[in-house]
Amino acid sequence: MRPAARLAAGVLLSCMLAPAHAGPPPSPRPSADAARGTARANKLHECGRLRAAIVEAERAERRPRSAMMEGIQQDLFSLRQRFRKLGCQVPAPK
């Protein structure tokens, strides 16, 4: 499997199959503020992983082999689609 595809698949699976946190189960009745904070932290964590995966897939797209180009573009499309769906923000240039 291509490195970009492996990274993309891993990110997508981890986003869909397992929550970003792997700690103990939440308390029986978390406050609304705590739930919002956890959800926001999970979203930010996933956005960071997606951003890294998109950068890697874009690098792979720039050095294509004709047989791999379609798969790379499909991976990149899936990552960008999830990134936008979450409402992730692109960091300001430094």
Secondary structure, DSSP 8 states (H G I E B T S, - for coil): --HHHHHHHHHHHHHHHS-S--SS---SS--HHHHHHHHHHHHHHHHHHHHHHHHHHHHHHHS--TTTHHHHHHHHHHHHHHHHHHT-------
